[in-house]
């Protein structure tokens, strides 16, 4: 199989490329420069630096020629800031590329596509009572992305969307997204405890994401959304690993707080967004309700796609150590935006 990937130099794309190549597949990718210094980009991957969206349809067809599978390992997530209406940014980077590229994939005879999505789509479908697509532009955009992707599936073209949760692991030279967490909890370092919501989350490692991307390309049929998780962990356990990684010991006291208290604590964030003219993809008040639930998922789907056991605590520790170094300014890293 020959794979055409957008985002093959990113944290997740490069790991998927490595596994594709190990299994005997060929990979061609387009990406925006620069490369993060020291990143383990597979030398066997055919790589072109360009903005594919500036290419004509005919140029894109030529780039994709002879490829069997399309992997969209790019886009942005809710942590990238934009002015209102923020949905327009998600549409531009996550949805419109699929509307343009998937018809081209089908026209040149590709057999399938794998799209990296979000586990917030899974939550929205599991909990319609929470009305998440009405409250959160980002979650609405991810549901819309799935629907757009599936609209191109037919008997000759399979489409898989991977609903990805929290991901841990690092790529040399690239800034982890978890610097945001350091910024959030740093203000409580001098307190005798950390106050945090009482829920939990699904998660997996970078390597496991690579495995399920390749597994979906090899196995997924029809139009299917895959809830992806290998570990389910409550915030208390997670934060204890985080504090240990920050060099603050294993016994940090974590106190679970109710949603109303978290909403009070986020009042300053709402004012900051208003002052900057930023609209949050996840409504700040509604975030408290999401963080209060155990957003867990069955691991059977990931295992079906070929995910194997990994050391999640080591992956969290590595992510936090690099994030702390970035926060402290002791390393210079390329930004990671939604990969």
For each residue, the residues with C-beta under 8 A, 3 or more apart:
1: 20 25 26 68 69 217 218
2: 25 26 27 28 66 67 68 69
3: 17 20 25 26 27 28 67 68 69 70 71 217
4: 28 29 63 64 67 69 70 71 105 110
5: 8 13 16 17 27 28 29 30 70 71 72 73
6: 13 29 30 31 52 71 72 73 74 97 101
7: 10 12 13 29 31 71 72 73 74 75 339
8: 5 13 14 16 17 27 29 30 31 41 45 47 73
9: 13 14 29 31 35 36 39 41 47
10: 7 13 14 31 73 74 171 174 336 339
11: 14 15 167 169 170 171 174 206 336 339
12: 7 15 16 73 116 167 206 209 210 213 339
13: 5 6 7 8 9 10 16 17 29 31 71 73 74 339
14: 8 9 10 11 17 18 39 40 41 42 171
15: 11 12 18 19 169 206 207 209 210
16: 5 8 12 13 19 20 71 73 209 210 213 214
17: 3 5 8 13 14 20 21 27 29 41 42 45
18: 14 15 21 22 40 42 210
19: 15 16 22 23 210 211 213 214
20: 1 3 16 17 23 25 26 27 214 217
21: 17 18 24 25 26 27 42 44 45
22: 18 19
23: 19 20 214 218
24: 21
25: 1 2 3 20 21 214
26: 1 2 3 20 21 46
27: 2 3 5 8 17 20 21 42 44 45 46
28: 2 3 4 5 45 46 47 48 63 67
29: 4 5 6 7 8 9 13 17 45 46 47 48
30: 5 6 8 47 48 49 50 52 63
31: 6 7 8 9 10 13 47 48 49
32: 49 50 51
33: 49
34: 334
35: 9 39 41 173
36: 9 39 171 172 173 174 333 334
37: 172 173
38: 172 173
39: 9 14 35 36 171 172 173 174
40: 14 18 171 172
41: 8 9 14 17 35 45 47
42: 14 17 18 21 27 45
43:
44: 21 27
45: 8 17 21 27 28 29 41 42
46: 26 27 28 29
47: 8 9 28 29 30 31 41
48: 28 29 30 31 63
49: 30 31 32 33
50: 30 32 54 55
51: 32 54 55
52: 6 30 55 60 63 101
53: 97 100
54: 50 51
55: 50 51 52 59 60 63
56: 59 60
57: 60 61 104
58: 61 62
59: 55 56 62 63
60: 52 55 56 57 63 64 101 104
61: 57 58 64 65 104 107 108
62: 58 59 65
63: 4 28 30 48 52 55 59 60
64: 4 60 61 67 70 104 105 108 110
65: 61 62 108
66: 2
67: 2 3 4 28 64 70 108 110
68: 1 2 3 110 111 112
69: 1 2 3 4 110 111 112 113 114 217
70: 3 4 5 64 67 101 102 105 110 112 113 114
71: 3 4 5 6 7 13 16 113 114 213 217
72: 5 6 7 75 97 98 101 113 114 115 116
73: 5 6 7 8 10 12 13 16 116 213 339
74: 6 7 10 13 93 97 116 338 339
75: 7 72 93 94 97 116 338 339
76: 80 89 90 93 94 337 338
77: 80 118 138 177 281 338
78: 120 138 280 281 282
79: 177 180 338
80: 76 77 89 337 338
81: 276 278
82: 86 88 89 278 279 281
83: 86 277 278 279
84: 277 278 279
85: 88 137 279
86: 82 83 89 90 137 138 278 279 280 281
87: 90 91 137 140 141
88: 82 85 91 92
89: 76 80 82 86 92 93
90: 76 86 87 93 94 95 137 138 141 142 145 281
91: 87 88 94 95 96 141 144
92: 88 89 95 96
93: 74 75 76 89 90 96 97 338
94: 75 76 90 91 97 98 141 142 145
95: 90 91 92 98 99 141 144 145 148
96: 91 92 93 99 100
97: 6 53 72 74 75 93 94 100 101
98: 72 94 95 101 102 115 145 148 149 152
99: 95 96 102 103 148
100: 53 96 97 103 104
101: 6 52 60 70 72 97 98 104 105
102: 70 98 99 105 106 113 149 152 159
103: 99 100 106 107 152
104: 57 60 61 64 100 101 107 108
105: 4 64 70 101 102 108 110 113 157
106: 102 103 109 110 152 156 157
107: 61 103 104
108: 61 64 65 67 104 105
109: 106
110: 4 64 67 68 69 70 105 106 113 157
111: 68 69 156 157 158
112: 68 69 70 157 158 159 160 217 220
113: 69 70 71 72 102 105 110 149 152 157 158 159 160
114: 69 70 71 72 160 162 213 216 217 220
115: 72 98 145 146 149 159 160 161 162
116: 12 72 73 74 75 161 162 164 213
117: 121 142 145 146 161 162 163 164 225
118: 77 121 138 139 142 163 164
119: 122 123 163 164 165 202 227 228 229 295 297
120: 78 123 124 132 136 138 139 142
121: 117 118 124 125 139 142 143 145 146 161 163 225
122: 119 125 126 163 225 227 297
123: 119 120 126 127 130 132 139 290 295
124: 120 121 127 128 130 132 133 139 142 143
125: 121 122 128 143
126: 122 123
127: 123 124 130 132 293
128: 124 125 131
129:
130: 123 124 127 135 289 290
131: 128 134 135
132: 120 123 124 127 135 136 139 140 286 290
133: 124 136 139 140 143
134: 131 140
135: 130 131 132 139 283 286
136: 120 132 133 139 140 281 282 283 286
137: 85 86 87 90 140 141 279 281
138: 77 78 86 90 118 120 141 142 281 282
139: 118 120 121 123 124 132 133 135 136 142 143 282
140: 87 132 133 134 136 137 143 144
141: 87 90 91 94 95 137 138 144 145 281
142: 90 94 117 118 120 121 124 138 139 145 146
143: 121 124 125 133 139 140 146 147
144: 91 95 140 141 147 148
145: 90 94 95 98 115 117 121 141 142 148 149 161
146: 115 117 121 142 143 149 150 161 225
147: 143 144 150 151
148: 95 98 99 144 145 151 152
149: 98 102 113 115 145 146 152 153 159 161 223
150: 146 147 153 159 161 223
151: 147 148
152: 98 102 103 106 113 148 149 157 159
153: 149 150 157 158 159 222 223
154: 157
155:
156: 106 111
157: 105 106 110 111 112 113 152 153 154
158: 111 112 113 153 220 221 222 223 224
159: 102 112 113 115 149 150 152 153 222 223 224
160: 112 113 114 115 216 217 220 224 225 226
161: 115 116 117 121 145 146 149 150 224 225 226
162: 114 115 116 117 209 212 213 216 226 228
163: 117 118 119 121 122 225 226 227 228 297
164: 116 117 118 119 167 204 209 228
165: 119 201 202 203 204 228 229 295 297
166: 201 202 203 204
167: 11 12 164 203 204 205 206 209
168: 178 203 204 205 206 312 315 316 318 319
169: 11 15 205 206 207 315 318 319
170: 11 174 176 206 318 319 322
171: 10 11 14 36 39 40 174 206 336
172: 36 37 38 39 40
173: 35 36 37 38 39 333 334
174: 10 11 36 39 170 171 333 334 335 336
175: 179 322 323 326 333 334 335 336
176: 170 179 319 322 323 326 336
177: 77 79 180 336
178: 168 181 182 319 320 323
179: 175 176 182 183 323 326 327
180: 79 177 183 184
181: 178 184 185 242 320 323
182: 178 179 185 186 246 320 323 324 327
183: 179 180 186 327
184: 180 181 187
185: 181 182 188 189 194 196 239 242
186: 182 183 189 327
187: 184
188: 185 191 193 194 195
189: 185 186 248
190:
191: 188 194
192: 253
193: 188 252 253 254 255
194: 185 188 191 239 243 252 253 254 255
195: 188 255 257 261 265
196: 185 235 236 239 254 255 256 257
197: 235 256 257 259 262 288 291 292
198: 234 235 256 257 258 292
199: 234 235 290 291 292 293 294 295
200: 232 233 234 235 237 238 294 295 296
201: 165 166 232 233 235 238 294 295 296
202: 119 165 166 228 229 231 232 295 296 297
203: 165 166 167 168 229 230 231 232 233 312
204: 164 165 166 167 168 208 209 228 229 230 231 302 307 310 312
205: 167 168 169 208 209 230 310 311 312 315
206: 11 12 15 167 168 169 170 171 209 210 315
207: 15 169 210 211 310
208: 204 205 211 212 230 302 307 308 310
209: 12 15 16 162 164 167 204 205 206 212 213 228
210: 12 15 16 18 19 206 207 213 214
211: 19 207 208 214 215 305 306 307 308
212: 162 208 209 215 216 226 228 302 305 306 307
213: 12 16 19 71 73 114 116 162 209 210 216 217
214: 16 19 20 23 25 210 211 217 218 306
215: 211 212 218 219 220 304 305 306 307
216: 114 160 162 212 213 219 220 226 305
217: 1 3 20 69 71 112 114 160 213 214 220
218: 1 23 214 215 306
219: 215 216 304 305 306
220: 112 114 158 160 215 216 217 224 226 305
221: 158 224
222: 153 158 159
223: 149 150 153 158 159
224: 158 159 160 161 220 221
225: 117 121 122 146 160 161 163
226: 160 161 162 163 212 216 220 301 302 305
227: 119 122 163 297 298 301
228: 119 162 163 164 165 202 204 209 212 297 301 302 305 307
229: 119 165 202 203 204 232 296 297 298 299 301 302
230: 203 204 205 208 299 302 303 307 309 310 312
231: 202 203 204 299 312
232: 200 201 202 203 229 294 296 297
233: 200 201 203 237 238 312
234: 198 199 200 237 238 294
235: 196 197 198 199 200 201 238 239 254 256 291
236: 196 239 240 254 256
237: 200 233 234 240 241
238: 200 201 233 234 235 241 242 316
239: 185 194 196 235 236 242 243 252 254
240: 236 237 243 244 250 251 252 254
241: 237 238 244 245 313 316 317 320
242: 181 185 238 239 245 246 316 320
243: 194 239 240 246 248 249 250 252
244: 240 241 247 248 249 250 252 317
245: 241 242 316 317 318 320 321 324
246: 182 242 243 320 321 324
247: 244
248: 189 243 244 252
249: 243 244 252
250: 240 243 244
251: 240
252: 193 194 239 240 243 244 248 249
253: 192 193 194
254: 193 194 196 235 236 239 240
255: 193 194 195 196
256: 196 197 198 235 236
257: 195 196 197 198 261 262 265
258: 198 261 262 292
259: 197 262 263 288 289 291 292
260: 263 264 288
261: 195 257 258 264 265
262: 197 257 258 259 265 266 287 288 291 292
263: 259 260 266 267 284 285 288
264: 260 261 267
265: 195 257 261 262 268
266: 262 263 269 270 284 285 287 288
267: 263 264 270 271
268: 265 271 272
269: 266 272 273 284
270: 266 267 273 274 284 285
271: 267 268 274 275
272: 268 269 275 276 278
273: 269 270 276 278 279 280 284
274: 270 271 277 278
275: 271 272
276: 81 272 273
277: 83 84 274
278: 81 82 83 84 86 272 273 274
279: 82 83 84 85 86 137 273
280: 78 86 273 283 284
281: 77 78 82 86 90 136 137 138 141
282: 78 136 138 139 286 287 290
283: 135 136 280 286 287
284: 263 266 269 270 273 280 287
285: 263 266 270 288
286: 132 135 136 282 283 289 290
287: 262 266 282 283 284 290 291
288: 197 259 260 262 263 266 285 291 292
289: 130 259 286 292 293
290: 123 130 132 199 282 286 287 293 295
291: 197 199 235 259 262 287 288
292: 197 198 199 258 259 262 288 289
293: 127 199 289 290
294: 199 200 201 232 234
295: 119 123 165 199 200 201 202 290
296: 200 201 202 229 232
297: 119 122 163 165 202 227 228 229 232 301
298: 227 229 301
299: 229 230 231 302 303 307
300: 303 304
301: 226 227 228 229 297 298 304 305
302: 204 208 212 226 228 229 230 299 305 307
303: 230 299 300 306 307
304: 215 219 300 301
305: 211 212 215 216 219 220 226 228 301 302
306: 211 212 214 215 218 219 303
307: 204 208 211 212 215 228 230 299 302 303
308: 208 211
309: 230
310: 204 205 207 208 230 315
311: 205 314 315
312: 168 203 204 205 230 231 233 315 316
313: 241 316 317
314: 311 317 318
315: 168 169 205 206 310 311 312 318 319
316: 168 238 241 242 245 312 313 319 320
317: 241 244 245 313 314 320 321
318: 168 169 170 245 314 315 321 322
319: 168 169 170 176 178 315 316 322 323
320: 178 181 182 241 242 245 246 316 317 323 324
321: 245 246 317 318 324 325
322: 170 175 176 318 319 325 326 331 333
323: 175 176 178 179 181 182 319 320 326 327
324: 182 245 246 320 321 327 328
325: 321 322 328 330 331
326: 175 176 179 322 323 329 330 331 333
327: 179 182 183 186 323 324
328: 324 325
329: 326
330: 325 326
331: 322 325 326
332:
333: 36 173 174 175 322 326
334: 34 36 173 174 175
335: 174 175
336: 10 11 171 174 175 176 177 339
337: 76 80
338: 74 75 76 77 79 80 93
339: 7 10 11 12 13 73 74 75 336
